[in-house]
Amino acid sequence: MNCVFVQIRCKPGQGYKVAEEIVLREFHSELYSTSGAFDLLLKVYVPEGDDIGQFINDNLLSISGIERTLTTLTFKAF
């Protein structure tokens, strides 16, 4: 599994709705509300061999209320 973090900036007033929709879709590992430039931090595990961009597009970017995302891929360090 590939561990991927996605920071999500929501349109004004849409943070709770976006978070609720993510939870209902049940594809995440963890979801946090954050301060700063982004509103939510999402941790997902993408199955090995799956296209990460397609996974994000299919599961996340169809949710209304999302303004912007920033995806960070992780790699085994040791």
C-alpha positions as CSV (number, residue, x, y, z in Angstrom):
1,M,0.0,0.0,0.0
2,N,1.1,3.5,-0.8
3,C,0.6,6.1,2.0
4,V,-0.6,9.4,0.6
5,F,-1.4,12.6,2.3
6,V,-3.8,15.1,0.7
7,Q,-4.3,18.6,2.0
8,I,-7.7,20.1,1.1
9,R,-8.7,23.7,0.8
10,C,-12.5,24.0,0.9
11,K,-14.7,26.8,-0.5
12,P,-15.8,29.1,2.3
13,G,-18.4,27.5,4.6
14,Q,-18.0,24.0,3.0
15,G,-15.4,22.4,5.3
16,Y,-17.9,20.3,7.3
17,K,-19.8,19.2,4.3
18,V,-16.6,18.1,2.5
19,A,-15.4,16.3,5.6
20,E,-18.8,14.5,6.0
21,E,-18.8,13.4,2.4
22,I,-15.2,12.0,2.7
23,V,-16.3,10.0,5.8
24,L,-19.3,8.7,4.1
25,R,-17.3,7.4,1.1
26,E,-15.1,5.4,3.5
27,F,-11.8,5.5,1.5
28,H,-9.7,7.3,4.0
29,S,-7.5,6.1,6.8
30,E,-7.5,9.4,8.8
31,L,-9.0,12.8,8.4
32,Y,-8.1,16.0,10.3
33,S,-9.2,19.6,10.4
34,T,-6.2,21.8,10.2
35,S,-5.2,25.5,10.5
36,G,-3.3,27.4,7.9
37,A,-3.6,27.5,4.1
38,F,-5.6,24.2,3.9
39,D,-8.7,23.1,5.9
40,L,-8.4,19.4,6.0
41,L,-5.6,16.8,6.0
42,L,-6.5,13.4,4.6
43,K,-4.4,10.2,4.9
44,V,-5.2,7.4,2.5
45,Y,-3.6,4.1,1.6
46,V,-3.7,3.5,-2.2
47,P,-3.3,-0.2,-3.2
48,E,0.1,-1.1,-4.7
49,G,-0.1,-0.9,-8.5
50,D,-3.1,1.5,-8.6
51,D,-2.7,4.8,-10.2
52,I,-2.6,7.4,-7.4
53,G,-3.8,10.2,-9.5
54,Q,-6.8,8.2,-10.7
55,F,-7.5,7.1,-7.1
56,I,-7.6,10.7,-5.9
57,N,-9.7,11.8,-8.9
58,D,-12.2,9.0,-8.5
59,N,-12.6,9.1,-4.7
60,L,-12.0,12.8,-3.7
61,L,-12.2,15.3,-6.5
62,S,-15.8,14.6,-7.3
63,I,-16.8,16.0,-4.0
64,S,-18.4,19.5,-4.3
65,G,-17.0,22.2,-2.1
66,I,-13.3,21.4,-2.7
67,E,-11.4,24.4,-4.0
68,R,-7.8,23.0,-4.2
69,T,-5.7,20.0,-3.1
70,L,-2.1,19.3,-2.5
71,T,-1.0,15.7,-2.6
72,T,2.1,14.4,-0.9
73,L,3.4,10.9,-1.7
74,T,5.5,9.0,0.9
75,F,8.4,6.7,0.4
76,K,10.0,4.2,2.7
77,A,13.0,6.0,4.3
78,F,14.8,3.2,6.0
